[in-house]
């Protein structure tokens, strides 16, 4: 069955398929999920787009385009999924404003909201946040002109024709019409996300007289605030005898591995180390599997002491490494230095201190045996935007160390330190998918100037300062999947370069994305650094079966 599709480049390993509407998007998502195209990976549906990741060594964008066009999208029937009822108290602070925008009373808004079933179209923004479509067509309201900085967990909201429930406290621009006690995200459940694509949803007015409580799912009712990230302190009954005790966590120290893949359907992005090359190198130096969790140390300052004999390595941003032996040691108090990029021993009771980086921003510390902690959704990565994974490491934390992996020799790896001794850092970019939303000279403005990395940058993204990019399309972009490295342009025209903890979906147009081979470099850029973007090729639209996106 032929249908209208556009194929737009996103990154050198990702493609955006634009379709006519949400039902067609979900039909293609279902088809490609049940019968995947060889060489493709995870997919993220949006309001009318499907983001497809792929292995360039296994499949080309043109081959993906031809295979997608050949799919029969007429077999999907909406509303076949499980029906989940969500109890709502309609006390939202925007309810009266929404009623005024629609020319209705507040009671009529509630009747429209509860009178039609919704379908979970896609997830994004935060773990457990589901975009619900299919409600009454009259419930079509714009997002707020000025987003709130804080929306409580459990808030029931409207935006456009979508309805949704905020799973955790977060900023947002949707119109708030009520609250629910249902837990939208709960890691203690077998299925943490209450709502998944394909489910049907019915909102029930708990104050409307029909019933006083509604069971939405086993274990899903209760306080709206989700459980916080698990602590990584040694609070267990048995004290940790083999591990690392944190004396000073510095500016920010997080546990990070290579991220949690395969949970996009729950609204969970992969997160992970911002410089995975450095993390892999640190692990190989101490004989760990390359994907083992290490400590990501931002701007140095970490101080720790060893419980038991340990072997460590530090890579990434080069920092001074100082080891102090306690005065009670047989040879008395001593101080020695060790090198970044080489494994070293840390004796029991000895203290290691990381100084400030001489280049770059993030250093990675690995310990032989790795950290013996319980993963969250298969990963020890801390996602600062989603509040998922272990809590940030703090002074007093004791991190237990596991047994060394057998059969993995330590390997001396060259290039373990970051080299940023240049006035400007050049990042390769793939243009797209929304270059047509900007003025004719926008690409020249993007690549023709040196961008300053703002002090307001973090693991979610780098905020850049320079000459603004001008949009020519003022419409609101329907939410679509985003990738690490995406250069998103908010209304002020100043780019935000997404890093590992970026939201899974976004509503601002993306003019390009940093190529995968330069993502680790982007993750090392400190405030005050300068960036110049270098396009890998012209923007391309795969509009025919014979064409491909050429990076």
N, C-alpha and C positions, 0 to 999 in steps of 0.2 A: 504494500500500500504506500503510495507516494504522498509525502506531505512536505510543506514548506519548512526548510531548515537552512540556517546559516552556520558556518563553522569558523570560529574566530580564535586566533592564537591567544594564549594566556601566558604560557611560559614554555621553555624548550621541552617540557615533559607534560604539558597540560593543554587541553583544547576545550573551548566553550561551544556547545551546540545550542543555538537559539531557535526556539520553536514558537508556534502561534499562541499557545496558552498553557496554563497549568495542567489540564487533563492530558494534553498531548505530551507534555514533558514527562508526566508520571507514567504514561504508557510506554515511552521510550526507555525510561529508567527501569520499569518492570521487565521489558524485553531484554535489555542489556544485562540486567542482574541475573535473570534465569538462564540466559545463553550469552555469556560474555564474549566480546571480541578478543581474540588472542593478543596478548601483549598489553592489554589495558588493565587498570587497577581500580582503585576506589573511585566512586562517583558521588557528586554532591548535587542534588536537584535544587533548583531555585524556582521562582515564580513562573518563569517561562524559559529557563535555560537549564542545561545539564553540563556540569563541569566534569570532564573525564581526564583522569591521569593515565599516562601510558609510558611504556619503556621505549625510547627512541630506537634502541637496538633491535627491537622486536616488531614494531609496527610503525607506520607513518601516519600523519594526520589524514592524508588522502585516502589511505586504506580504511581508516576509521570512518571517514565521511561516506565512502561507498557502502560500507557494511551497515551504517546507521540508516541510510536512505532505503536500504532493501528490507528493513523490518516492517512487519505488518503491525500497525498501531491501532487496529480497530477492535481488538479483542478485550481490552480492559473495560471493566464495568465499575464505575465509581460506587463507593459505599458498600463494598463487600467485606470490609474488615470488622474487627471486634468493636462493639459499641461500649464506650466508657462514659459514664455519667459523672459530671463534676459539679459538686454543690457550690453555689455562689451566693454571697451576700452582696447585693447590689448597692454598695455604699461608696463607689468610686468618686474621687473629687472632681472628675471631669464629666460625670453623668449628665448633669444639667446642661453643661456646655455642648455636649454631643447632641442632646435633645434639641437644643436651640439651633444647631447647625442643620439638623435634619427636619426642623419644623414639626417636631413631635413632643409629647410629654415624656418625662423620665419613665413613667410606667409603660408607655408604648415602646420605648427602647428596650426595656426588659422583656416585654412580650415578644418582640422580634428576635431578640438574642436567644431566648429559650424556646422559641417556636420552630426552629429549624436545626437539623443536625448538621454538624461540620465534619469535614474529613481532614486528616492530617496530611498536608501536602508535602512538606519538607521540614527539616529542622535546621537550626543554626543560631547564631548570635551567642548562645550559651548552652551548655549541656542541659538537655531536657526542655529547651524552648522549641515549641512546635508551632509552625505557621498553619493556622486552621482556615480552610476555605469552604465555600458552599453554603454559607449562612444566607439570611434574607438579603436580597439585592439592595434594599433601601439602606442597609447598614454600610454605608460607604463614606468614611470620614477621613480627612487628611491627618497626617502626623502633626504633632504640635510644632509650631514655628520655632520654639526654643525648647530643646530637650531638657528634661529634668536630670540633675546629677545623681539623684537617688530615688529609686522606685522600690518599694518593699517587696520581698518575696511573696508570692501568692497573688499578686495583683493581676486582675483580669482586664484585658485591654483590647482596643480596636485600632487598626491602622489600615486605611484603604478599605478593601473588602475582607481583610484578614482579621481574625481574632486570635488571641494568644494569652498565655499565662506566664508571668515571669517566675522562673524557678528559684532565683536567688536575688538578693538585693543587688541592684545594678543601675547604671544610668540608662536612659531611654527616652524616646519621643512619642510613644504610643499614648492614646487617650485612655485613661483609667476609668472603668465603669463599675468595678466590683472587686471583691477579694474571695479567695477560696482557702480552705484549710487542707486541701489535697496536696500531697507532696509530689511535685512534678519530677523531682530528681532525688533519688535515695539509693546510696551505694549499698545499703544493707539488703536491698531486693535483688532477686536473681536478674531481673530486668530493671536496671536503675532508672531509665526514662519511663515515666508513666505512659507517654504518648509516642508512638512510632509511626512512620509513614504507612498509610493504609488503614490505620485505626479510624473509627468514627467517634465523634464526640457530641454529647448532648449536655448543655448547661442547664442546671436545675436551680430555680430560685428557692433557697431554703427558707426565706421569709414570706413566701407566697401562699402558704397554707397547704400546699400539697403534701409536704413531708418536712420533718425537721432535720433529718440527717440522710445522707446518701453515701453508700459505700462505693467508692470508685474502683478500688482494687485492693487486694489483700496487702495490708501494711502500708497503704498509701495515704491514709488519712492521718491527721495529726497537725502539729505546729507547722507553719509555713516555712520557717527558716530551715534550710537543709543543714545536715551535720557538717561541721567544718572539716578541713583537711586533717588527716591523722597526724598527731604529733610524732616527732622523731626523737623523743627523749627516752632515756633508759629508765622508765617508770615501772618496769616489770618487777615481779617478785625477786627474780634472780638478777643480781647486779652484773653488768657487762664487764667481763675481765679482759676481753680481747677486742679492742676498738680504738676509736679516736674520740677524745673529749674536746669539745669546742670551748676555748677560753674567750675568744672574741671573734664574732662572725663577720667583722668588717662592715662595709656598706650593704652588701647583699650577697649571701651565699645560699645556693639552692642545690638540691639533688637533681641531677639531670642524666638521662640516658638518651637513646636515639628516638624516644617518643612512643606514643601509643597509637598505632595504626588500626584501622578497621572499625572505628566507632563513630564514623561520620553520621550514620543513621540516627544516632542519639544526640547529635549536635556537638560532638566532641572532636576538637582538632587535635593534631598529633603532638603539638608542643615539642619538647626535647631540647637538647643542647643547641645553642645558637651557633657554635662552631663545632659541628660534629667531627670534622677532620682532626681537630686538636684533641677531642675526647677519645676518639679511636686510638690516636697515637699514644696518649697517656696510658690507656689500658694495655696496649701491646708492650709498652716499656716495662710493665710490672707482671706480664704474663697472664692478663685477664682476657676473657672474650672481648672483642672490640666494642661490643654494644653494652657492656656493663655500666652501671651508674657510677658517676663520679661527682665531685663537687665543682659547680660552676661558681667561681669567685669573681665578683664584679669589683674592679678597681682595687684589688688587693686588700690588705688589712686583716686577713684571716690569721688567727693564732690557735694552735691546737697542741694537745699533748697525747702521746701514745700510751695506750694500755696494752702492754705486751709488745714484743718485737714486731715491727712493721716494715714493709717495703713500699715506698711511695714514688710517684713521679708527678711532675707539674709541667704542663705544656700550655700552648696558647699564648696569651699576652705575657711577654717576658717580665718577670718580677725578681727582685732580690730574695733569696731563700736563706734564712738564718736558722741554725739549730743551736739550742742552748741545753747543755747537760746540767742537771740539778747539782747543787752543792753537796748533796748526800751521796753522790756517785763516788766510786772508789778513787777516781782520779780528780775529784773535786769539780767545781763549776768550770765549764769550758764553753767556748763559742766557736762554731765553724760554719762555713757557707758551703752550699751545694749548688749545682747548676740546673737551670731549667732544661728540659729535654733529655735528662738522664735519670735512671732510677737511683734511689739512695735509700739507705737504711735509717730507720728512726727507732732508737732504743727505747725500752720501757721507761716511761717517766720523762723522756726528752721532749722538748718543746720546739715546734716548727712555727716560724713566722714568715708570712708572705708580705713583702713590701709593696710599694706602688708600682704599677706597670711603667716601663720605659717606652712602650708602644702598645697600641691596642687597648682593650678594655677588660676582656674576660680571660681568666686563667682557669685551667682544669686540673684538678687533683684526683689522681686515681690511687687506690691502695690495693696491694696484692690480696686477692680473695674477694674483693668487692664488698659492698655493704649488705649486711644480712637483715634486710627489712622487707615488710610485706608490700608487694606492688599494689597499685591502684589501677584497675583495668589493664593489668599486664605490664605496667610501667612504673618506675620510680621518678618520672619527670614531674616537676612542679609547674603547673600552668597558672600563672599569676592572674590572667584575665578570668578564667573559669573558676578559680579557687579549687582546682582539682589536683590531687596528688599530695605528697608530704608537705607539711608546713615549712616555711623558710627556716633554715638552720639558725639557732640562736645560741648565745652563751649559755653553757650548762648542758647543752645537748651532748649525749654520748651516742655515737654511731657504732653499732656492733659490726665487726668485720667477719666475713665468712671464710670458709676454707678455700685455699687456692685451687684454681681449676687444674685438673690433671691433663698432662699431655700438651699444654700450650706453653711453649718456651717464651721467655722475654725476648723482645726483638728491639734492637736499637734502631730508631726511626729518624731519618733526617727531616729537617724542616719542622721541628716540633715547636718552634717559636714563631710568633707573628712578626712580619716585616711590614711596617707601615711608615717607613721613613721617607715619605714623599709629601710634597705640598698638597697634592690632590690624589684621592683614590678614585680610580676609574672602574666603574661597574658596568658590565655588559647587560643590556636589557633587550627583551623581546617586546616589540610594540604591540598593543592591543590589550583587551578586546574593544575598548570604547574610545578609540582615537577620534571617531566621527562625532563625539559629543563635545569636541573642543574646536577652537578657532583654527583656521588654516595654518597659522604659524605656531601652534601650540607645541608641536614636536620640536621645532627649532628652538623654542624657548626652553623646553625640557633639556635638550642635549647641548645647547649652546652656552650654558652658564655653569658656574661653580655653585653648588648648593651647600649651605651651612647646616650641619647637624645640630639641632636645638637641644638645650639642656632638658627639655620636656620629653625626651625620648626614653624608651624603656624596652622591655622584652616584647611588648605588643607591637611596637613599631618605632621607626625613626621619624621624628617630625623635622621637616626640612624647611629652610628659609631661603627665599630668593625672589626673583621676579615672578609674580603670580601667573598661573595658567588660566586662560579665559575660556569659559564654557559657552557654547552656542545652543546647547539643548538644555532648557531650564526644567524640563519635566523631572518627576521623581523616578529614579531608576528602580524597577522592581528588584527585590532582593535576589542576589545571585552568589554562587560560590566564589570564594577568594582563595588565593594561594600565598604562601610565604614568598616575599619578594615583590608582591603586588604594589604598584605605585598608585595609591588611591588619592583622588583629588576632591576634598570637601569644598563647600561653597566659597571659602575664603581664597581658593586657588593655590594654597600652600600644600605641597605633597606630603603624604604620610606613607612611608615605605614599611610595609608589614613585615614583621619578624615572626618567630615561631609561635608566639602566643596570640596570634591574630584571631579575630572572630571567624567562624566557619563561613558565614555569609555576610555580605555587605550591601549597602544601599547607595554608595557613592561610586561614580564611574572610575574605572581603572584605565590609565593611559598606557601602561606597560608593566613589565615585571622583570626583576633582576634574574638573570640566568642562574640555573642551579649551581654551576661551578663557582659563582661569586657570592652565593648566600653566606658561606662561612665568613668571608671577608666583611660583608655587610654587618654581620653579628658582632664584629670586633670594633666597629667605629664608635669612638667616644664623642661626647658633646664637644663642639668646636672643630671637628673634622670637616674636611671639604670633599664633596662628591662631584664627579663629572660622569654623566651617563653616556655610554657608547652603544648605539643600536646595532644589533647583529644583522639586521636586514630591514627592508621596508615592511610596513604593515601589510599583511596579506589576509584576504578573505577566501576561504575555500568555498567557492560558489559553484564549482562544477566537479563532476566525478573525476576528472583528469587532473585537477589542480591540488596542490598541497600547500600547507603553511610552511614557508621556508624561513627558519630563524636566521 
